[in-house]
Amino acid sequence: MPAAHALVQSAEDLERAASPLDVDELWATPGGAASVGFHLRHIAGSIDRLLTYARGGALDDRQRAVLAGEGMAGSPPAEAPELVRLARGAIDHALDTLRATPRESLLEARRVGRAGLPSTVLGLLVHVAEHTQRHTGQVITTAKIVRGVRRA
């Protein structure tokens, strides 16, 4: 339940923080910090990757390509509504996965990444939530900074 609550709260916070940003604000990197656009794409991509590991799978070429492009604005640059929808869709998928995961599978062993780091289904589901919250906090902070800079 705490993982689900964290994901629901992140979805709400992302909507509030990122939706008002224009394209320049969305892709700004104040002081070298990662852009809000990066964080939104990273939330969506990391949820997809972590849930793949939770299912016992390995990343495919599409997932690796998504990872490589998370920080790129695109041409034309992606806009906030599109990226918020992307992140919210991934969060909704994670919530569906939490609901559908059988209790008896939670302690099953899983391997993560090329190094095959040890985890469990439960560990990965909790990591989806805490990792999403971490990046949501960065979205909130960076959005406040870039909106403040534009007003000054």
Secondary structure, DSSP 4 states (H G I P E B T S, - for coil): -HHHHHHHHHHHHHHHHHTT--HHHHH--GGGPPPHHHHHHHHHHHHHHHHHHHTT----HHHHHHHHTTT--TTTTP-HHHHHHHHHHHHHHHHHHHHHS-GGGTT-EEEETTTTEEEEHHHHHHHHHHHHHHHHHHHHHHHHHHHHHHH-
